[in-house]
Amino acid sequence: MLPPALRGALGVAVGAQLFTFPLVLHSFGAVRPVGAVAGLLLIPLTALFLLGGALATVVDAVSGGDSRAVSEPLLGVLYSALVGINRMFGAVPGIEL
């Protein structure tokens, strides 16, 4: 059984997939249901990446650039994770019309 927070997030993602399924299939000729699962990983990581980038920008402006040695590698790891997860789920075949 999934934890309540995860169950709620997955429910929203699956609901959105089901609601938009006909429009996506008509517009693009394919649909990828794995997107609901991918979103569970990508959405929080993207939020963390954007928040980290905004925070790094502010700290960098205040410190005069001294924080880059710390922020760039951390943001680089997050970015690489986002790209890797996106590629992994992007390789999963979808349902074609």
Secondary structure, 3 states (H helix, E strand, C coil): CCCHHHHHHHHHHHHHHHHHHHHHHHHHCEECCCHHHHHHHHHHHHHHHHHHHHHHHHHHHHHCCCCHHHHHHHHHHHHHHHHHHHHHHHCCCCEEC
